[in-house]
Amino acid sequence: MVGPASFRPRPGSIPESPGVYRFRDAGGRVIYVGKAKNLRQRLNSYFADFAGLHPRTQTMLTTAVDVDWTVVGTEVEALQLEYSWIKEYDPRFNVKYRDDKSYPYLAVTMGEEFPRVQVLRGAKRKGTRYFGPYSHAWAIRETVDLLLRVFPIRSCSAGVFRRAEQIGRPCLLGYIDKCSAPCVGRVTAQEHRTLAEDFCDFMAGNTGRFTKRLEREMRQAAADQEYEKAARLRDDIQALLRAMEKQAVVLGEGTDCDVIALAEDPLEAAVQVFYVRGGRIRGQRGWVVDKVEEAGPGELVEQFLLQMYGDATPEVLPKEVLVPVLPPDAEAVAELLGEHRKARVEIRVPQRGDKKALMETVWRNAMEALKQHKLKRASDLTTRSKALQEVADALDLDQAPLRIECYDVSHIQGTNVVASMVVFEDGLARKSEYRKFSVRSTEGDVASIYEVISRRFKRYLEERSATGELDAGPDAGMDSETDPDAGPGAGADFKAGVDSEADPDAGVDSETGIGAEPAIDPETGRPRKFAYPPNLVVVDGGPAQAAAAQRALDELGVDDVAVCGLAKRLEEVWLPGEDLPVILPRSSEALYLLQRVRDEAHRFAITYHRSKRSKSVKESALDEVPGLGPARKQALIKHFGSVKRLREATAAQICEIPGIGPATAETIVSALKGENP
């Protein structure tokens, strides 16, 4: 085992300035990022007394083989650089907060011509105003239903909106006065935008001016003896008051703050945040974190503040952040948050009064969240560990397969052949590592598996060759020039077969919406694709598919990756070169894990195949129209949404698209109806 003494910097070589440092492992990957007011003092603490360090810090140091650092001018610059590097490198030993569930937000798409109010989850989109998060989506819908009476802005989808435009008739909400119906021109785009801005102001806490305005209008209508109008305004006021009642008043009016509480044990921590705007709780959210590094409450709070507000827009940041304990560099963190907000941000620990009482409430929520998380994870951890060990025992592996890759091929009668690669680490799906392949071979599933495995591991070998790993140590046997037993595709020969299609094929899962995140460049620590080898390759199929995968690995000289096939018919596990399958008990955790891996690969492959097939169908239908170029094809699909709707359109409707005249429109109609244009 390599110890920290092997890469300890020379005495006097570390500066005494503020800075940020990185520890790297043998593959060049950044495994830990830290900051320090005094780099020499901080780094020397890692090498002075190894036995006295925390066990997690010892593990990090025995994994690392190198350390480097960057000097900065101030503590604020150190915080900024530390956050940027953690976000870029995703180090395994740094604290990373993750949502304990996906929280819904009330969103108003102010970036659209006619803004729309809706419920959204996941990553935030540019040009959209967000309010919340909320614990339940139904709570948002109840609030929106009340407010649409007063602020009748659009809440329909793009398809419903376009349909209403085409037929000249609004949807049901337009008839019951819960939408101003901009689709049929009842209000102009500017008038509708004004309604949306008023809706956002109300949700942001500026409620008083709207209720006062409605009260004035109600009294004036009553004085003018317009009693029906006065009654309608009275009902509008009551709707606003009911919407406000759903948000509890906890602090003085005009108070804007985020209240953060922390509950922890030696291994994990849970964080809860209550968002208070205008003295009312506008939403709450929770995170959990594995304490992979030695960190006290102050360090956990500091890391949370950086990760939560690191990319926040100015309107998201409050004037005041209430925390259970101050971070070690509270002034620097406050200054950094102030730069993001473009105004002063105070970080305080409440000592008494309503804020102290609210902090205790948030802490109780954090304790309950940690308790529920541990109850769910206790059995989960045990089950996953048992499943991985059972797989290792059944396949006679030296160790549990911590990284499993599974491949599946999808097509219809040999057309639009695609393949998927899914990754499970520690028994859990790692969707950011998923990859897609457009298969070139048309000779069947066995040839497709051989092609995909070859392409994937050629990329892996290319990454290793670029870092010189193929030329050093016992793994150098993968180079055909140094190992006579390596297959014909190994070493220098593999570069000619580098997968030129892998990058465009690695894309976003249309079902999950999760993008393909590259792996790590061993030289810089930056993300790059296909750099990590699996412990086990699983292919969907029987002995023929397993043999094809093994043949691809043998030809590339990859001899440290196990292979198996999982056949659907009897759920048999086939090993390459074996005449009989491995039969796992139906109730075994190992079989359940392999089934989940296989089914996920199948789902991912089918999703990509459907997307590709749908695209080809759209293109082929319009390809039959003479004189129709790519730009006008795209304009047609964008305007009508689908070829089906385009077939239903008349020539006059098609003429509305810029660049398409009457003659071309008639040609399109004739071609899509199967007539000879």
Summary of the structure (lengths in Angstrom):
residues: 677
radius of gyration: 30.3
end to end distance: 76.1
largest distance: 100.9
contacts: 2128
relative contact order: 0.07
helix: 46%
strand: 17%
